[in-house]
Amino acid sequence: MTTRRYLDAQVRRDLARKMVFVAGPRQVGKTTLAQSLPYAKRGYMNWDVPHDRERILKGELPVSRLWVFDEIHKYRRWRNFLKGVYDGRGKDQQILVTGSGRLDLYRFGGDSLQGRYHLLHLHPFSVAELGLRTDAELEQLILLGGFPEPYSSGSEVEARRWTRDYRALLIREEVTSLERVQDLGHLELLVMRLPELVGSPLSINALREDLQVSHKAVASWIQVLERLFAVFRLSPFGAPRIRAVKKEQKHYQFDWSTVPERGPRFENLVACHLLKWVQFEQDANGRDVELRYFRDTDGREVDFVITERRKPIRLIECKVSARDIDPSLKYLKARFPAAEAWQLSLDDNRDYLTPEGIRAAPALTFLQGLV
């Protein structure tokens, strides 16, 4: 079991330069990461704790080299508060801010903190972070998900119980503290429905009909779930030389254990691993990389396309088991020969390179090379 999170070294480096924001899903390990840092336990303050909230509002901050403000984005004036604290800090004072909402989006006006912070995203456990080496270990990760508590339990029953509690907390506490959502019952139905639709084009109209609510309500609720790191959406990759669809998006769950079917769950796990790598490259190395997918008007589809400066650098197709290379992957590789192309298999352990330059490999081999 990993003891130090993959962002640990980056957080320590960035704290020496600026304020650091660590954003990510609820219960992904942000507080544990924060409290593992030197001076953090003395300087830790949680907005959800009444005593700490009172200290923050009164400006009575602890005597500590590091101040940790957890969930402070729930305070409406949090950005102006942090601006004042940062600008008035002592020479060696460090400031870490953690939150389960999108800290880059909850602005309530202009970004008064511009230039004062580095934003880092903390993701669930992955193959590389855990150092997994066997197919059985990968299957355990697929089954239990990558959140620390259910994964560490080693129990499918405990993971299911955690997921039910997590969903209730997300809707009844996180949503109500940050968003104006009236119909929590239908929102919970949406949260339960979305895992069944993973990997397919996300149709707001179809969901509207299922739930018998307005198009505007469904679109708004999905945005809420994105801001709270419950789901994320991928846009299609398009280029002049291919007849790509322009608007259809796919969505994935941060907790892939909620996806009922093994194939889509495997695809979701890969999506989460790729997003983790992409956001780490963006946050830590400043690379202009994005995660997308490919589908064209003739029905050809490749699960994932990683672009850098809008040019594809990696093409990834996921298969539970496959004897042949997917024709859509061959098609896209032929049009972008400089891009790496991978076909990942969950149950096929063959590892080879095709004449077209496509690497067919076990999923574990590819995932070990990420973050």
N, C-alpha and C positions, 0 to 999 in steps of 0.2 A: 504494500500500500504506500502510495506517495505521501510524504510528510511536508514537503515544501512545494507550493504551487508554482506553476510555470511563469507567472508574472512577478514572482517575488523579487528577482534581481532587477527587473525593469522598474518596478515601483521604487526600489531603493535608489537607483540611479537618478530617476526623474525627481524624487523628493529633494535632491540636492540642488535642483535648478529652479523648479516651480512648484506650485500647488498641483496635486495629483488627484484626479477623479478616477475611481474604479467603479464601473457600472456593470450590471449583469443581473440575471434572474434572481429572484428570491431564493435563499437557501443554497446558493451555488458555492458559497465559501468566502464571501467578501469579508465578513466580520472576522472569521478565523485568520484569513490572510492579514488583515489589518492588525489584529492583536498579536500576531507573531513578530511584528516589527519592534525594534528597540524603542523604549519609552512609551509604547502605544497604550499599555494598560492604564498608566497614570493619566494619559491625555485623551482617553476614549470617552465620547459622548454620543448617546443615541437619542434622536429626536422623539422616538416612541416611548422613551422612559420619562415619566413626568419630572423627576428630579433633575435629569440632564436637560430637559427642555427648558425648565425654569432657569437654570444656569446660563444656557445659551441666550435666552431672551434678556436676561439681566446683564449679559456681557461679563459674567464671572467665570473666566476660563481657567482650567487647571494649570498649575506650574509644571510644565513638561515641555521638553524640546519638540515633541510631536503632538499635534492636536489631530484627533480623528473625529470627524463629524459623520455619523452614520444616519442615513435616511433623512438628512436635513432638507432634501428637495421637497419634502412635504410641507415645509414652512414657505408660505407664499412669497416672502421677501428674502428668500435664501441667497439669491445671487448678490443683492446689494449688501447683505450681511457679510458674506464671504469676501466681497471686494473690500469692505472696510477692514475686516480682520487681516486680510492679506497685505493691504497697503500699509497698515499700522503695525505689522509684526516686527519682532526683533530680528537681528541679523541672521541668527542661526535657526530661527523658528521654522519648523516644517509643518505642512498642512496636508492631510489626506481626507478626501471626501468619498464616501461609498454610498451606493443607492441601488435599489431594485427597479427604478424607473430610468428612462432614457435621459441621463443628465445633460445630454447635448440638445434635447428638445424642450425640456421643461424650463422655458426661459421667461414667460410672462412679460414679454417686452424684448428690448434689444439685449444683445449679449454683452453685459457690462463687465464680464470677466475675460474678454478676449485678450489673448496674449499672456494670461496669468496662470494657465493650467495646461497640463497634459492629460488627455483622456485615454484611459485603457479599458478594455472590455474583458471581463472574466467569464470564461465559459465552463461548462461541465467537464468532467474528466474525459480524457480521450485515450486512444491506444498508446500514443507516444508519451503522453504525460504519465500514464500508469506503468509504462514499460512492458506492455503485454507481449508475450512471445508465442502463445499457442492458440490454436483454433478454439479450444474449450474456453480460454480466457476471453476471447472475442465474443463468443456466444453468450457468456455471462454478462458482458457489457451491453450487448444488444438486448438481452432480456430485462435487465434491471435499470437501464438508463445510466447516465453519467453524473447525476447529482450525488454528492458525497454520502448523504444519509442512506438512501435506498441501496446504492451500490455497496457501501460498506456493510450493510446488513447481510448480504449474501443470500437473501431470501426473496423469492418471487412474491410470497404472501405479504411480507413486510413492505415490499416495493409497491404493491397494489394499494395497501393501506395508506402509505405515504402519499401516493398520487391523489387519492380521494381527499385527504386532508389538505394537500397542497392546493387543489382546485378550489376548495371552499375558502381557504385563506386568501387566495388570489382575488376571488370575486368579492368576498364579504369585507375584506380589509384593504387590500391594495387598491382595488378599483374605487371603492368609496372614499378613500383618503386622497386620491389624486384626480379623479375624473367625475364629471357630472353624468352619471348613468342612472336612469330611473328604473328601467325594467331589468332587474338583476336575474329574474327567473329565465327570461328568454336569452339573456347573455350566457347563463350557465348551460342552457341547451346548445347554444352555438359552440361553447368550449368543448362539450361532449361530442358534437358532430364533426368538428374539424379534423380530428385524427383519422377518421374514416376516409377523408378526401386527400390525404397527403400524396404528393407526387402528380396529381392531376391538375389541369387548369382550374383555377379557383373562380367559380361563377357566383357573383354576388346575387344575381337574379334567382338562381336555383336555391340558394340559401334563403333568400327572402320568401320564396314560395314555401319552402319547408317549414320555416318558423312563423309564417303568416305575420310578418312585420314589414316595415318599409325598407326600400333599397338604401335610403339614407342611414337608417338605424344600423343595418348590417355592416355597411361600409365603415361607419363610425366605430362600431364595436371591434372590428378587426384592427383598426388603427390603434385603439386602446390596448388590445392584446399585444400588438407589436411594441408599443411604448413600454409595456410591462414585461417584455422579454418572455412572453408565453409562446409566441409564434414569430416567424420571419418569412418574408416573401421574396421570391426571386423574379426578376424581370427577364424577358427573352433577350438573347444576344442577336443583334441584327447587323448585317453588313451589305453593301451594295451588290456584291456578287452572289448573294443567296436570297431567296424569297422568304425571309423569316417573318414570322408573326411579330406584330409590334406591341401589342397591349396585354395579351394573356399572361397572367402571373401564376406561379406555383407557390405553395406555402409548405412550411415544415414546422414541426414542434421542437422546442428546445428540450422537452422531455420526450424522447423518441419511444420510451417504453409504453406510451399511451396509444401508439399506432397498432391496430389489431392484427394486421396481416404481416407475415414474415418478410415478404419482398419489399413492400413499401417501408417497413420499419428499418430494414437494412439500408435502403436508399436514404431515409431520413437520418440515420446515423452518419452516413457519409456526408450528407449535406451539412450537418452540424460540425463535423471534423473540418470540412473545407472552409466554412464560415469562420471557425476559430483561427485557422491558419491565415485567412485573408485579413481578418481584423487585427491579428497580431502584426502582420506585415505593414498594415496601414498605421497602426498606433505606434509601434516601436521603431519601425524603419522608414516610415514616411512614403511607402510605395503606393502608387496610384493603381491599385488592383481592385477588382470587383468580382463577385460571384454571380453568374447568370446561368441560364440554360438555353438550349437551342430547340426550336421547332419551326418548321417552314410550312408553307401553304400546301405542300404535297404530302404532309403528314409525317415527314422524317423528324426524328427527335433524338437528341443527345442529352443525357441527364444534367450534366454540369459543364459549364465553360468558364474558366478563369481568364479574365482579361487584364492586361496591363496597358495603361494609356489607350484603352479601347481596342487593343489588338489581342486576339486570343493567344494565350501562352500554354494552356492546358485544357485538354478535352477529356472528360471522364464519363464513362458509361458503367452502370451498375447492373450486374446479373446475379441472381441467386446461384444459377448454374447454367453454363452455356458451352456448347461444343464449337460454335463458330463466332467470328467477330461480327458484331451488329452492323448491318449495311449502312445505317445512318451515321455511325461513327466513321466508317470508311469514306463516306461521302464528304463529311466535314473535314476529315484529315486531308483528303485530296485537295480541298480548296484552301486549307491553311497548313501546308506541309511543315512550316517551321514550328508549329505548336506540338508540344508533347501530347500523345494520345494514349489513354489507358482504358482497358476494359477490365473491370474488377469483378471477381467472382467470389461468392461466399462459400460455395461447396466444391469448387474445382481448384485443385492445388497445382495445376500446370502453370508454368511461368515461361513465356517465350515471346519473341519479337517477330512480327509478321513482315513480309516483304514491303508492305506499305509503311512500315515504321510504327506500327501500333503495338504497344506492350500489353499482352494479356497476362494477368498476374492475380494471385490470391489477394483478396482485399487487405489482409493483414500486412502484406509486404508494402503496399502503397501507404496505408495509414501510419505505419511506423515511421515514415519519413516526414510526417507533418509536425504539428506542435502538441 
